[in-house]
Amino acid sequence: MRAASTKGWGLLLWGACLLFGFLQPASAQYCDDLPVLIAGLRSPFSSDVTKAAREITLLGREAWAAVPALTEALEKARFSDEREAVIRALGSIGPAARPAVPALSRQLKKAPFSSDRLAIIDTLGRMGRWARPALPDLSTHARSGPFMDEREAARIAIARIEIDRPYR
């Protein structure tokens, strides 16, 4: 009984802090920063792009407006950590990032590092049915990918896409 009353007080205190403006929900805190982060994605410096993409990853689905800039950043990425951060940001947005599927599919064919390919496969799986245009490339990768973990990840992503069960 005591644990339930403690939890109730914690929720009441958290609600009071929100009411009086001491805390801001994450969505309200970052919505104002999205234009700045999108500008960061267009920076000529890899570190700025990586940092902006990692911040957008924290926003998740609320950063859907950044998809065109993320797609552009993915096409221009020169370094693996930059590319992976952009791919993970697209994955955090989920099905709303469906305009990036052709770019992700192209990157899957030419990605030089396993970490990049795994991130692309994971991101496509997170999009569910919206990633169906990438199924031929995923199927090829599931059959003849260079590493067993990539082949297995591609099989899982294909199953997710076919049954339309995006990752949560």
N, CA, C and O of each residue as an XYZ file, in Angstrom:
672
protein
N       0.815     -1.187      0.000
C       0.000      0.000      0.000
C       0.862      1.254      0.000
O       0.515      2.253     -0.630
N       1.980      1.200      0.706
C       2.842      2.364      0.797
C       3.459      2.691     -0.568
O       3.592      3.867     -0.908
N       3.839      1.678     -1.358
C       4.461      1.909     -2.663
C       3.480      2.611     -3.604
O       3.884      3.466     -4.393
N       2.215      2.260     -3.527
C       1.220      2.882     -4.400
C       1.055      4.357     -4.066
O       0.922      5.184     -4.968
N       1.063      4.696     -2.785
C       0.900      6.107     -2.420
C       2.130      6.921     -2.800
O       1.999      8.090     -3.163
N       3.319      6.333     -2.726
C       4.539      7.026     -3.130
C       4.515      7.311     -4.626
O       4.908      8.391     -5.066
N       4.057      6.350     -5.394
C       3.971      6.527     -6.835
C       2.978      7.644     -7.171
O       3.232      8.455     -8.062
N       1.872      7.684     -6.473
C       0.869      8.715     -6.703
C       1.423     10.103     -6.440
O       1.146     11.035     -7.196
N       2.210     10.255     -5.368
C       2.810     11.545     -5.053
C       3.820     11.951     -6.118
O       3.924     13.125     -6.473
N       4.569     10.964     -6.627
C       5.540     11.256     -7.673
C       4.861     11.777     -8.929
O       5.330     12.733     -9.547
N       3.759     11.146     -9.303
C       3.010     11.599    -10.475
C       2.407     12.986    -10.243
O       2.389     13.825    -11.144
N       1.920     13.213     -9.034
C       1.348     14.514     -8.711
C       2.423     15.604     -8.783
O       2.183     16.684     -9.323
N       3.600     15.313     -8.239
C       4.706     16.276     -8.269
C       5.135     16.548     -9.710
O       5.365     17.701    -10.073
N       5.247     15.496    -10.543
C       5.634     15.655    -11.936
C       4.592     16.502    -12.675
O       4.950     17.378    -13.462
N       3.316     16.244    -12.425
C       2.244     17.023    -13.049
C       2.304     18.483    -12.636
O       2.095     19.368    -13.465
N       2.587     18.748    -11.363
C       2.701     20.134    -10.893
C       3.882     20.839    -11.552
O       3.789     22.016    -11.900
N       4.990     20.126    -11.725
C       6.161     20.727    -12.385
C       5.823     21.081    -13.832
O       6.214     22.141    -14.322
N       5.106     20.204    -14.506
C       4.698     20.511    -15.884
C       3.766     21.713    -15.921
O       3.891     22.582    -16.784
N       2.827     21.756    -14.971
C       1.854     22.831    -14.931
C       2.523     24.188    -14.730
O       2.136     25.173    -15.358
N       3.508     24.236    -13.872
C       4.168     25.504    -13.571
C       5.382     25.776    -14.452
O       6.059     26.789    -14.273
N       5.669     24.873    -15.415
C       6.718     25.122    -16.389
C       8.117     24.760    -15.950
O       9.083     25.194    -16.578
N       8.262     23.969    -14.880
C       9.596     23.582    -14.452
C      10.178     22.514    -15.364
O      11.395     22.442    -15.535
N       9.335     21.696    -15.942
C       9.770     20.648    -16.860
C       9.061     20.855    -18.189
O       7.952     21.388    -18.243
N       9.706     20.435    -19.239
C       9.064     20.458    -20.545
C       9.095     19.054    -21.090
O      10.120     18.382    -20.974
N       8.017     18.580    -21.679
C       8.080     17.285    -22.335
C       9.103     17.344    -23.461
O       9.335     18.405    -24.039
N       9.713     16.209    -23.770
C      10.764     16.174    -24.786
C      10.268     16.708    -26.117
O      11.017     17.386    -26.820
N       9.033     16.421    -26.480
C       8.532     16.870    -27.776
C       8.473     18.391    -27.838
O       8.849     18.978    -28.853
N       8.013     19.033    -26.785
C       7.934     20.492    -26.781
C       9.329     21.104    -26.738
O       9.563     22.170    -27.307
N      10.235     20.441    -26.074
C      11.589     20.954    -25.917
C      12.325     20.974    -27.248
O      13.097     21.897    -27.510
N      12.103     19.977    -28.090
C      12.881     19.859    -29.307
C      12.192     20.382    -30.559
O      12.868     20.597    -31.565
N      10.898     20.594    -30.546
C      10.192     21.038    -31.748
C      10.738     22.365    -32.256
O      10.807     22.582    -33.466
N      11.122     23.245    -31.356
C      11.673     24.532    -31.765
C      13.065     24.378    -32.374
O      13.497     25.227    -33.154
N      13.765     23.303    -32.024
C      15.131     23.096    -32.496
C      15.195     22.423    -33.861
O      16.269     22.392    -34.461
N      14.114     21.895    -34.366
C      14.153     21.124    -35.603
C      14.684     21.934    -36.787
O      15.508     21.405    -37.533
N      14.264     23.188    -37.009
C      14.860     23.946    -38.124
C      16.371     24.122    -37.989
O      17.091     24.114    -38.988
N      16.843     24.278    -36.779
C      18.284     24.415    -36.551
C      18.986     23.102    -36.876
O      20.063     23.096    -37.472
N      18.368     21.987    -36.481
C      18.957     20.678    -36.757
C      18.963     20.389    -38.258
O      19.920     19.813    -38.777
N      17.903     20.785    -38.953
C      17.857     20.596    -40.402
C      18.968     21.416    -41.074
O      19.599     20.954    -42.025
N      19.194     22.606    -40.583
C      20.299     23.416    -41.107
C      21.636     22.730    -40.832
O      22.547     22.790    -41.658
N      21.754     22.089    -39.690
C      22.974     21.347    -39.362
C      23.223     20.188    -40.306
O      24.372     19.844    -40.580
N      22.147     19.581    -40.808
C      22.295     18.486    -41.770
C      22.873     18.966    -43.097
O      23.467     18.184    -43.839
N      22.702     20.228    -43.389
C      23.190     20.791    -44.656
C      24.596     21.393    -44.523
O      25.116     21.982    -45.470
N      25.192     21.242    -43.365
C      26.528     21.778    -43.116
C      27.566     21.026    -43.963
O      27.404     19.835    -44.228
N      28.622     21.715    -44.384
C      29.684     21.013    -45.123
C      30.591     20.174    -44.216
O      31.430     19.415    -44.700
N      30.418     20.315    -42.913
C      31.278     19.609    -41.970
C      30.608     18.331    -41.479
O      29.467     18.350    -41.018
N      31.324     17.238    -41.584
C      30.800     15.926    -41.202
C      30.374     15.878    -39.735
O      29.359     15.266    -39.403
N      31.134     16.510    -38.874
C      30.807     16.474    -37.442
C      29.482     17.174    -37.154
O      28.724     16.732    -36.291
N      29.199     18.257    -37.866
C      27.927     18.962    -37.683
C      26.753     18.109    -38.152
O      25.710     18.054    -37.501
N      26.940     17.447    -39.290
C      25.879     16.581    -39.830
C      25.624     15.420    -38.879
O      24.472     15.082    -38.605
N      26.681     14.815    -38.378
C      26.552     13.684    -37.455
C      25.833     14.113    -36.178
O      24.939     13.415    -35.699
N      26.223     15.255    -35.632
C      25.598     15.747    -34.403
C      24.116     16.045    -34.621
O      23.283     15.676    -33.793
N      23.783     16.708    -35.726
C      22.380     17.027    -36.020
C      21.559     15.749    -36.205
O      20.434     15.653    -35.715
N      22.124     14.774    -36.909
C      21.401     13.517    -37.128
C      21.162     12.778    -35.813
O      20.095     12.197    -35.615
N      22.127     12.796    -34.929
C      21.952     12.128    -33.627
C      20.889     12.827    -32.783
O      20.130     12.171    -32.071
N      20.835     14.138    -32.862
C      19.786     14.881    -32.145
C      18.408     14.575    -32.737
O      17.430     14.442    -32.000
N      18.331     14.465    -34.055
C      17.054     14.143    -34.702
C      16.607     12.732    -34.318
O      15.410     12.471    -34.199
N      17.554     11.833    -34.125
C      17.220     10.477    -33.690
C      16.461     10.505    -32.369
O      15.556      9.699    -32.153
N      16.824     11.421    -31.495
C      16.148     11.531    -30.199
C      14.698     11.999    -30.345
O      13.851     11.682    -29.509
N      14.423     12.747    -31.401
C      13.060     13.240    -31.620
C      12.119     12.154    -32.098
O      10.921     12.195    -31.816
N      12.653     11.185    -32.821
C      11.825     10.096    -33.317
C      10.835     10.546    -34.369
O      11.176     11.321    -35.263
N       9.618     10.064    -34.264
C       8.592     10.313    -35.282
C       8.224     11.783    -35.441
O       7.700     12.181    -36.482
N       8.487     12.573    -34.442
C       8.134     13.991    -34.504
C       9.038     14.769    -35.462
O       8.749     15.920    -35.791
N      10.122     14.150    -35.908
C      11.064     14.825    -36.800
C      10.791     14.500    -38.268
O      11.704     14.565    -39.091
N       9.576     14.160    -38.601
C       9.232     13.767    -39.972
C       9.563     14.858    -40.980
O       9.829     14.551    -42.142
N       9.554     16.102    -40.577
C       9.849     17.198    -41.501
C      11.317     17.211    -41.939
O      11.672     17.890    -42.902
N      12.153     16.476    -41.247
C      13.580     16.451    -41.576
C      13.927     15.386    -42.619
O      15.088     15.279    -43.014
N      12.957     14.604    -43.071
C      13.236     13.497    -43.997
C      13.923     13.963    -45.283
O      14.914     13.346    -45.673
N      13.455     15.021    -45.966
C      14.173     15.442    -47.179
C      15.629     15.839    -46.914
O      16.517     15.499    -47.695
N      15.866     16.541    -45.837
C      17.235     16.947    -45.504
C      18.090     15.735    -45.117
O      19.274     15.676    -45.447
N      17.487     14.773    -44.418
C      18.220     13.555    -44.061
C      18.569     12.755    -45.311
O      19.671     12.217    -45.417
N      17.639     12.676    -46.253
C      17.896     11.952    -47.496
C      19.033     12.613    -48.276
O      19.908     11.932    -48.811
N      19.010     13.920    -48.333
C      20.073     14.667    -49.002
C      21.413     14.447    -48.293
O      22.443     14.272    -48.944
N      21.392     14.458    -46.966
C      22.621     14.233    -46.196
C      23.152     12.817    -46.402
O      24.364     12.603    -46.434
N      22.248     11.854    -46.541
C      22.661     10.471    -46.778
C      23.379     10.347    -48.119
O      24.390      9.652    -48.221
N      22.865     11.011    -49.135
C      23.478     10.950    -50.463
C      24.858     11.617    -50.473
O      25.737     11.198    -51.227
N      25.056     12.647    -49.647
C      26.314     13.386    -49.641
C      27.316     12.903    -48.591
O      28.456     13.367    -48.568
N      26.901     11.972    -47.717
C      27.762     11.546    -46.607
C      29.066     10.936    -47.126
O      29.068     10.114    -48.042
N      30.171     11.362    -46.515
C      31.483     10.880    -46.927
C      32.075      9.881    -45.947
O      32.941      9.090    -46.320
N      31.624      9.903    -44.711
C      32.218      9.062    -43.681
C      31.179      8.107    -43.099
O      29.982      8.395    -43.092
N      31.657      6.982    -42.620
C      30.763      5.938    -42.124
C      29.941      6.395    -40.924
O      28.743      6.122    -40.860
N      30.568      7.087    -39.970
C      29.814      7.509    -38.786
C      28.745      8.532    -39.153
O      27.665      8.543    -38.563
N      29.039      9.381    -40.114
C      28.057     10.350    -40.604
C      26.883      9.623    -41.278
O      25.717      9.913    -41.009
N      27.220      8.675    -42.155
C      26.206      7.911    -42.863
C      25.332      7.125    -41.888
O      24.107      7.113    -42.008
N      25.971      6.473    -40.929
C      25.220      5.668    -39.965
C      24.309      6.523    -39.093
O      23.190      6.109    -38.791
N      24.761      7.701    -38.682
C      23.922      8.594    -37.870
C      22.691      9.037    -38.655
O      21.590      9.094    -38.106
N      22.873      9.351    -39.934
C      21.744      9.768    -40.771
C      20.772      8.606    -40.964
O      19.557      8.791    -40.894
N      21.305      7.418    -41.204
C      20.446      6.240    -41.395
C      19.657      5.950    -40.125
O      18.462      5.663    -40.192
N      20.307      6.023    -38.976
C      19.612      5.775    -37.698
C      18.530      6.832    -37.455
O      17.469      6.518    -36.915
N      18.790      8.066    -37.845
C      17.775      9.123    -37.694
C      16.549      8.802    -38.551
O      15.415      8.965    -38.100
N      16.774      8.350    -39.776
C      15.651      7.958    -40.633
C      14.889      6.791    -40.009
O      13.660      6.749    -40.062
N      15.614      5.849    -39.421
C      14.966      4.712    -38.767
C      14.136      5.119    -37.567
O      13.093      4.523    -37.299
N      14.589      6.130    -36.843
C      13.822      6.573    -35.675
C      12.517      7.249    -36.075
O      11.560      7.267    -35.301
N      12.478      7.803    -37.279
C      11.259      8.450    -37.764
C      10.233      7.408    -38.178
O       9.030      7.648    -38.084
N      10.700      6.254    -38.636
C       9.813      5.142    -38.970
C       9.134      5.300    -40.322
O       9.739      5.825    -41.256
N       7.875      4.851    -40.443
C       7.182      4.867    -41.730
C       7.076      6.249    -42.379
O       6.932      6.337    -43.598
N       7.143      7.301    -41.612
C       7.072      8.649    -42.188
C       8.304      8.972    -43.033
O       8.303      9.945    -43.787
N       9.351      8.160    -42.907
C      10.571      8.375    -43.686
C      10.533      7.629    -45.016
O      11.577      7.425    -45.636
N       9.360      7.225    -45.456
C       9.252      6.433    -46.690
C       9.797      7.125    -47.942
O      10.203      6.415    -48.862
N       9.836      8.470    -48.044
C      10.463      9.052    -49.237
C      11.962      8.724    -49.358
O      12.546      8.893    -50.429
N      12.573      8.265    -48.283
C      14.003      7.953    -48.302
C      14.297      6.520    -48.744
O      15.464      6.149    -48.870
N      13.269      5.708    -48.981
C      13.480      4.298    -49.328
C      14.363      4.128    -50.565
O      15.283      3.311    -50.518
N      14.139      4.855    -51.678
C      15.041      4.670    -52.829
C      16.506      4.998    -52.510
O      17.411      4.305    -52.973
N      16.733      6.036    -51.735
C      18.107      6.392    -51.353
C      18.719      5.314    -50.457
O      19.893      4.976    -50.605
N      17.928      4.776    -49.534
C      18.427      3.703    -48.667
C      18.755      2.456    -49.486
O      19.751      1.779    -49.232
N      17.916      2.166    -50.458
C      18.138      1.006    -51.312
C      19.429      1.160    -52.125
O      20.192      0.206    -52.271
N      19.663      2.351    -52.647
C      20.908      2.610    -53.373
C      22.120      2.474    -52.449
O      23.146      1.911    -52.829
N      21.984      2.994    -51.242
C      23.090      2.921    -50.294
C      23.381      1.480    -49.872
O      24.534      1.130    -49.621
N      22.347      0.649    -49.793
C      22.546     -0.754    -49.415
C      23.447     -1.452    -50.431
O      24.266     -2.296    -50.068
N      23.291     -1.095    -51.698
C      24.105     -1.716    -52.748
C      25.563     -1.270    -52.693
O      26.464     -2.045    -53.014
N      25.794     -0.029    -52.289
C      27.164      0.486    -52.369
C      27.831      0.774    -51.027
O      28.958      1.268    -51.002
N      27.166      0.477    -49.912
C      27.750      0.765    -48.595
C      29.018     -0.068    -48.388
O      28.989     -1.288    -48.546
N      30.124      0.584    -48.037
C      31.385     -0.145    -47.915
C      31.558     -0.890    -46.589
O      32.378     -1.803    -46.498
N      30.796     -0.508    -45.564
C      31.005     -1.096    -44.238
C      29.776     -1.861    -43.765
O      28.639     -1.501    -44.069
N      30.034     -2.914    -43.021
C      28.955     -3.744    -42.496
C      28.027     -2.959    -41.574
O      26.815     -3.178    -41.583
N      28.581     -2.050    -40.783
C      27.740     -1.274    -39.861
C      26.744     -0.412    -40.626
O      25.604     -0.241    -40.193
N      27.172      0.129    -41.759
C      26.264      0.914    -42.601
C      25.146      0.034    -43.152
O      23.972      0.403    -43.111
N      25.527     -1.135    -43.666
C      24.521     -2.037    -44.239
C      23.533     -2.518    -43.187
O      22.334     -2.598    -43.454
N      24.025     -2.840    -41.994
C      23.121     -3.274    -40.915
C      22.163     -2.156    -40.519
O      20.985     -2.411    -40.268
N      22.655     -0.928    -40.462
C      21.788      0.208    -40.122
C      20.722      0.415    -41.197
O      19.570      0.708    -40.879
N      21.102      0.264    -42.470
C      20.139      0.415    -43.562
C      19.074     -0.670    -43.486
O      17.884     -0.388    -43.629
N      19.495     -1.898    -43.265
C      18.556     -3.012    -43.181
C      17.593     -2.808    -42.023
O      16.390     -3.029    -42.164
N      18.121     -2.386    -40.877
C      17.275     -2.122    -39.708
C      16.275     -1.007    -39.995
O      15.104     -1.113    -39.632
N      16.727      0.041    -40.634
C      15.863      1.176    -40.954
C      14.752      0.767    -41.913
O      13.600      1.160    -41.730
N      15.085     -0.010    -42.922
C      14.051     -0.476    -43.855
C      13.032     -1.355    -43.130
O      11.836     -1.272    -43.410
N      13.486     -2.181    -42.217
C      12.562     -3.001    -41.429
C      11.654     -2.172    -40.552
O      10.513     -2.559    -40.302
N      12.141     -1.037    -40.081
C      11.332     -0.153    -39.240
C      10.209      0.538    -40.004
O       9.267      1.050    -39.398
N      10.305      0.556    -41.329
C       9.303      1.241    -42.130
C       8.110      0.362    -42.504
O       7.114      0.867    -43.021
N       8.197     -0.920    -42.254
C       7.076     -1.801    -42.569
C       6.761     -1.815    -44.059
O       7.670     -1.823    -44.889
N       5.491     -1.817    -44.395
C       5.071     -1.959    -45.799
C       5.568     -0.834    -46.697
O       5.618     -0.992    -47.917
N       5.931      0.279    -46.116
C       6.384      1.410    -46.918
C       7.754      1.160    -47.531
O       8.184      1.908    -48.409
N       8.437      0.129    -47.083
C       9.757     -0.205    -47.633
C       9.667     -1.296    -48.701
O      10.694     -1.848    -49.098
N       8.476     -1.614    -49.167
C       8.328     -2.667    -50.185
C       9.143     -2.426    -51.455
O       9.607     -3.396    -52.055
N       9.340     -1.181    -51.894
C      10.191     -0.998    -53.082
C      11.628     -1.504    -52.888
O      12.325     -1.750    -53.872
N      12.068     -1.659    -51.671
C      13.432     -2.128    -51.398
C      13.515     -3.641    -51.261
O      14.608     -4.174    -51.067
N      12.391     -4.352    -51.356
C      12.405     -5.807    -51.176
C      13.352     -6.535    -52.128
O      14.045     -7.450    -51.682
N      13.422     -6.181    -53.415
C      14.372     -6.902    -54.272
C      15.827     -6.787    -53.788
O      16.569     -7.769    -53.806
N      16.223     -5.601    -53.361
C      17.598     -5.429    -52.873
C      17.809     -6.156    -51.550
O      18.872     -6.731    -51.316
N      16.801     -6.131    -50.690
C      16.911     -6.868    -49.423
C      16.975     -8.370    -49.672
O      17.733     -9.077    -49.008
N      16.189     -8.857    -50.619
C      16.203    -10.288    -50.937
C      17.558    -10.720    -51.470
O      18.072    -11.776    -51.101
N      18.127     -9.911    -52.329
C      19.469    -10.205    -52.846
C      20.473    -10.238    -51.706
O      21.345    -11.105    -51.656
N      20.341     -9.287    -50.794
C      21.259     -9.224    -49.653
C      21.044    -10.401    -48.703
O      21.999    -10.910    -48.116
N      19.799    -10.830    -48.553
C      19.518    -11.977    -47.674
C      20.114    -13.268    -48.238
O      20.501    -14.158    -47.480
N      20.187    -13.369    -49.563
C      20.751    -14.563    -50.190
C      22.268    -14.514    -50.277
O      22.940    -15.516    -50.034
N      22.807    -13.355    -50.620
C      24.238    -13.315    -50.929
C      24.982    -12.171    -50.247
O      25.984    -11.681    -50.767
N      24.493    -11.746    -49.085
C      25.195    -10.708    -48.335
C      26.542    -11.209    -47.864
O      26.723    -12.414    -47.694
N      27.502    -10.305    -47.648
C      28.864    -10.735    -47.313
C      29.019    -11.380    -45.932
O      29.941    -12.167    -45.717
N      28.126    -11.051    -44.999
C      28.257    -11.605    -43.653
C      26.949    -12.235    -43.201
O      25.868    -11.811    -43.610
N      27.058    -13.249    -42.357
C      25.883    -13.985    -41.912
C      24.923    -13.097    -41.116
O      23.708    -13.210    -41.276
N      25.451    -12.213    -40.260
C      24.559    -11.352    -39.472
C      23.780    -10.391    -40.367
O      22.633    -10.062    -40.064
N      24.381     -9.941    -41.457
C      23.663     -9.089    -42.400
C      22.569     -9.876    -43.123
O      21.464     -9.373    -43.325
N      22.887    -11.114    -43.510
C      21.884    -11.944    -44.190
C      20.695    -12.205    -43.265
O      19.543    -12.151    -43.695
N      20.979    -12.484    -42.009
C      19.899    -12.745    -41.041
C      19.079    -11.481    -40.786
O      17.852    -11.542    -40.716
N      19.750    -10.340    -40.646
C      19.040     -9.068    -40.446
C      18.156     -8.758    -41.654
O      17.045     -8.253    -41.496
N      18.644     -9.057    -42.859
C      17.848     -8.821    -44.065
C      16.615     -9.723    -44.080
O      15.537     -9.284    -44.480
N      16.760    -10.968    -43.652
C      15.594    -11.872    -43.589
C      14.547    -11.349    -42.606
O      13.349    -11.394    -42.885
N      14.999    -10.859    -41.466
C      14.070    -10.322    -40.466
C      13.375     -9.074    -41.005
O      12.167     -8.911    -40.832
N      14.127     -8.200    -41.652
C      13.537     -6.974    -42.223
C      12.515     -7.330    -43.300
O      11.454     -6.710    -43.375
N      12.825     -8.316    -44.128
C      11.880     -8.749    -45.164
C      10.593     -9.247    -44.533
O       9.500     -8.913    -44.990
N      10.724    -10.048    -43.481
C       9.523    -10.550    -42.791
C       8.716     -9.391    -42.211
O       7.488     -9.392    -42.297
N       9.384     -8.414    -41.627
C       8.690     -7.253    -41.070
C       7.947     -6.464    -42.143
O       6.827     -5.998    -41.931
N       8.587     -6.327    -43.289
C       7.968     -5.577    -44.381
C       6.774     -6.341    -44.939
O       5.723     -5.756    -45.200
N       6.937     -7.645    -45.120
C       5.865     -8.450    -45.723
C       4.635     -8.555    -44.832
O       3.511     -8.579    -45.333
N       4.832     -8.617    -43.533
C       3.670     -8.710    -42.649
C       3.237     -7.344    -42.126
O       2.315     -7.232    -41.318
N       3.931     -6.302    -42.609
C       3.639     -4.920    -42.211
C       3.636     -4.747    -40.711
O       2.669     -4.265    -40.122
N       4.738     -5.150    -40.107
C       4.893     -4.997    -38.665
C       6.169     -4.220    -38.421
O       7.204     -4.817    -38.125
N       6.120     -2.880    -38.542
C       7.325     -2.087    -38.318
C       7.794     -2.195    -36.871
O       6.997     -2.433    -35.964
N       9.079     -2.021    -36.671
C       9.630     -2.032    -35.307
C       9.054     -0.867    -34.546
O       8.767      0.179    -35.129
N       8.883     -1.028    -33.279
C       8.385      0.068    -32.432
C       9.530      0.668    -31.677
O       9.335      1.606    -30.904
